[in-house]
Amino acid sequence: MSAQDDRTPPDELVAAAVEAVVFAAGEPVKVDEIAAAFGLDDEAPVLEALESLREAYESRQGGLVIERVAGGFRLATRSSVGAWVRQFFRQRNRTRLTPAGLETLAIVAYRQPITAPEIQAIRGVDPSGTLRSLLEKRMIRILGKKKVVGSPFLYGTTRDFLVHFGLDDLEDLPSLEEFEEIMGGLGGGPVEGIEPLDESAEAAAEDRGEGEGSPHAEDDARES
């Protein structure tokens, strides 16, 4: 870039502008997104600013940190004060995720891709209403259809799920015991039947649909 773009912050304000973006976004933002918005051809100044901010937030030992999650950066609460933040939000909105929703979400998270009939076999109740609620909350998404009789939808977790539970990717999923502790704190209970799989479930799990479906798969599911 030969001359500074009108939308590019001066060098001395890049870090401040990056911090403001991370704060205002309310969700993880990627380095390339910030660089493009600032009219920068090089992502290095943005990454450098983010790393510098991470160190600054860490060193001051306040209630906030900048963390890497879901492939981006976000402003988050420090883990040492997380219990009080969760307590505040539980008090503020007790119905955001019901115990049934948490249990179904755990099953989807650890067994994805999975169909509604498979979830019903584990939970013993029809999960249709809970799945609709989780779709509306963008905790799960439709990945396609399973190639069996009836072609049921296959469900998996979303990027919003990763953000909600502070995970960078699915490899960061906690153990079932740890997840049950989280659920207990949010009003849920033990998650039964996720593991170990029996032979019939293992055989069924091998026959999955292909692709991630169309962008309108969620709408299609609600209309079916």
N, C-alpha and C positions, 0 to 999 in steps of 0.2 A: 504494500500500500504506500504510494508515493506521498500522499498528503493525508493528514488525519481526517477521517470521516466525521461529519457533523454529529453523528450519533455515538461516536467513540469517546468515552470518558478520558480526560487528561491522565497521564501516567500516575500522577499523585492521587487520583480519585478512583483508579481501577479497583483497588481492594474494597473501598467503601461502597462502590457501585455493586460489586459482586456480593458483598454482605447484604446489601439492601434487597437484591434480587432473591437471594436464598431465603431471607426473612419473609418477603412479600409473596413468594410463590406458594407457600403452604404445602408443597410436595417436593420430592426430590427433583433437582434440576441438573441437567447434564452440562459438562464443560463445553461441548460443541454448541449447545443451545445458547449459552451465555455469550460465547465468542461471536456467533452469528448475529445475535441481537445487538452487540456492541460494534458490529462492523469490523471485527478483527479477522485477519487472514490466518493468524497464528493463535492456537489455543493455549500456548505456553503461559502467557501472562495471567490468564484466567485460572489455570491450574495452580500456578505459583501463588496467586492471591488466595485461593481456597485452602491450600496447604498452610499458608501463613496464618490465615484466620483460624484454622483448626488448632494450630499450636497456641495461638493467643487465647482462644476460648479454654483450652485445656489448662494452660498455665494459671489462669485467674481463678480456677476452681469455683466458678459460679454455677448457676442452675441450668445453664444451656451449654450444648456442645454442637459442633458441626461434624456430622457423621456421613459416611458413605453408605448408601442403602439403595437397593433396586437400580443399580447402575448410575446413580447420581448422588448429589450432595443435598443435605437438608439440615435445617436448624432443629435440634431435638433437645429434649430434657436429659440431664445427666442421670445415669442409672441410679445413683445414690439417692436421688429424690423422686425416683419413678413411682414408688409406692404411694406417695402423697398426691402425685398428679393423677394416678389411676383412681385413687379414692375420690378425688374431686370429680372426675368425669363419671364415675359410677353413680355418685350422688346426683349429678346433673342430668344424666340420661341413662336411666337404668334399663330401658327397653331397646337400646341400640342393637345388641346381640343377645337373644334369648338363650337359655340353656340348651334348648333344642337346636337353635341355630349354631351354637358353638360346637355341639356334638357332631352335627352334620358337617360342619366346616372342617373339623378335625379329621373325619372320615375321608372327605374329599382330598384334604391336604396330603394325607399319608397313603392313600390308595389310588390317587389319580393316575390316568383317567378312569372314571368310574361312572356307572349308570345309576339312574334312580332305582331300578329293581335291585341292583346290588346293594345300594345303601339301605333299602327297605329290608333286605335279608339280614343285614347287620343290626339295624336299629329295631326291627320288628314293627315299625309303623310306617305309614305312607309319608314319604318326605317331600311330596310335591309342593305343599304350601311353604315349607321351609326353604326349599330350593329356589322358589320364586322370590322369596324375601332376600336370600343371599345374592341372587342375580341383581335385584334392584339396588342392593347395597354395594354392588360391584366387588364382592368378595370372591365370587366364582364366575366362570364363563363357560360357554359351550365350545368344546374342542372339535366337535364333529358328531358322527353317528357310529354306533357299534354295528358291525356287519353280522347281525344275528336277526332272527325273526322279530319283527316289530321295529327294527332299527332305532332303538332308544338313543337319546342324546348322551354323549360322554361329557362329563363335567371335570373341570380343573380349576385351580386357584388363579388369581389375577395379580397384576402388579400392585393393585390397591391392597390386596391381602398382604403382600410383602411389606408395604409401607405401614399398614395397620399394626403389624406385629414386629416391625423394626428389623426385617430380614433383608439381606442383600440379594440372596437367591434361595432356591428351595434346598440347596445343600446345607443351608444354615438352620433348617428346621430343628428345633430342640428334640430331645428324646420324648417319648410319649409321657413319661413320668413328669418331665418339666412342663410339657404342654398341659397336662392335667392340673398342675399347680396354677398355671396361668388361668385356665378355665375356672378353677375353684375361686380365684380372686375376682373373676368377672361374673360369678353366679352359676357356673356350670358344675358338672360333676364328672365322675370317672367315664372314660371313653371305652366302652366294651366292644369287643369283636373286631378290632382293627388288625391285630396280629396275635398269634400266627395265623396265616391263611391255611384253610383246609385245601385238600387236593382239588376239589371241584372249583373252588374260588380261584386257585392258581391257574387251572386250565382256562377258566373264563377270562382271567386277566390277560392271557396271552393273545386273545382275539380282539384287538382294538381297531377303531376306525382310523382313517388316514386324514392328515391335514388338520387345520385349525378351524375349518368352517368359514362361512362368509362373515363380513363385518356385521351383518344383520341377524346373525344366528340367535342372539338373545331375543330379538323381537319375534323371530319365527317361533321360538319356543313358547312365548307367551300367547301367540295366536293359535297354536296347535291345541 
